[in-house]
Amino acid sequence: MKKGEIMHRFGRIIELSLLTLLRKDDGYGYKLANDLIMYNLIDKSVNIGLIYRALRNLESKGLIDSYWEDSNDGPNKRIYRINEKGVTETNHMLELLKERRKHIDTIINLNSNLED
């Protein structure tokens, strides 16, 4: 599998993870990256640039919106917020994931019965 293909597959999981976090609360890139790590959705070794690319991609798809928030204790922050289209897409992606999980569980169970 080529690097681009791996990033594409991993990127979809990161996008769904970000949409899920944004359903809980609005957030900015660095906080969202830390939340992904805290929930064990990504490894600490993941480049933060991947998170920002995923956020830009979600915004270009019209699934999230962003705005700038003034900060007194540092640079201004770009805050991301999920929108109605993003909630609908998240629900659709979750249904697909649940279906795939059934298949994965079946494969795992079949293989566990074959182990010595």
C-alpha positions in Angstrom: 0.0 0.0 0.0 1.4 3.4 -1.0 1.8 6.2 1.5 -1.0 8.2 0.0 -3.4 5.3 0.2 -2.5 4.8 3.9 -3.0 8.5 4.6 -6.4 8.4 2.8 -7.7 5.5 4.9 -6.3 6.9 8.1 -7.6 10.3 7.2 -11.2 9.1 7.1 -10.8 7.7 10.7 -9.3 11.0 11.8 -12.1 13.0 10.1 -14.8 10.8 11.8 -13.0 11.2 15.1 -12.8 15.0 14.7 -16.5 15.2 13.7 -17.3 13.2 16.8 -15.3 15.5 19.1 -16.9 18.5 17.5 -20.3 17.1 18.2 -19.3 17.3 21.9 -17.9 20.9 21.7 -16.4 23.4 19.4 -12.6 23.3 19.4 -9.3 24.5 17.9 -6.7 22.4 16.2 -4.2 21.9 19.1 -7.0 21.1 21.6 -8.6 18.7 19.2 -5.3 17.0 18.6 -4.8 16.6 22.4 -8.4 15.2 22.7 -7.7 12.7 20.0 -4.7 11.5 22.0 -6.6 11.5 25.3 -9.3 9.3 23.8 -6.7 7.0 22.2 -8.0 7.9 18.8 -4.5 8.7 17.5 -1.0 8.0 18.7 1.2 10.8 20.0 3.5 10.3 17.0 0.9 11.6 14.5 2.0 14.8 12.9 -0.2 17.7 14.0 -0.3 18.8 10.3 -2.4 15.8 9.5 -5.0 17.1 12.0 -5.1 20.5 10.4 -5.3 19.0 6.9 -8.3 16.9 8.0 -9.9 20.0 9.5 -9.4 22.0 6.3 -10.8 19.0 4.3 -13.9 18.8 6.5 -14.4 22.5 6.1 -14.0 22.3 2.3 -16.6 19.5 2.2 -19.0 21.8 4.1 -19.2 19.6 7.2 -17.7 22.1 9.7 -17.5 25.8 9.9 -14.7 27.9 11.5 -14.3 31.4 13.0 -11.5 33.3 14.6 -11.5 33.8 18.4 -9.5 36.6 20.0 -7.1 35.4 22.7 -5.6 37.5 25.5 -2.9 35.0 26.4 -1.5 34.1 22.9 -2.3 34.1 19.3 -5.9 34.2 18.0 -7.4 30.7 17.5 -9.4 29.3 14.7 -12.4 27.6 16.3 -14.1 24.7 14.4 -17.8 23.9 14.8 -19.7 21.0 13.3 -22.8 22.0 11.3 -26.0 20.2 10.4 -24.5 18.6 7.3 -21.6 17.4 9.4 -23.9 15.8 11.9 -25.8 14.0 9.1 -22.5 12.8 7.5 -21.2 11.6 10.9 -24.4 9.6 11.5 -24.0 8.0 8.0 -20.3 7.2 8.6 -21.2 5.7 12.0 -23.8 3.4 10.4 -21.1 2.2 7.8 -18.7 1.7 10.6 -21.2 -0.4 12.6 -21.8 -2.6 9.6 -18.0 -3.1 9.0 -17.6 -3.9 12.7 -20.1 -6.8 12.3 -17.9 -8.2 9.5 -14.7 -7.7 11.4 -16.2 -9.5 14.5 -17.3 -12.4 12.3 -13.7 -12.7 10.8 -12.2 -12.6 14.3 -14.6 -15.2 15.6 -14.0 -17.5 12.7 -10.3 -17.2 13.1 -10.4 -17.7 16.9 -12.2 -21.0 16.3 -9.3 -22.1 14.1 -6.5 -21.4 16.5 -4.8 -24.3 18.3 
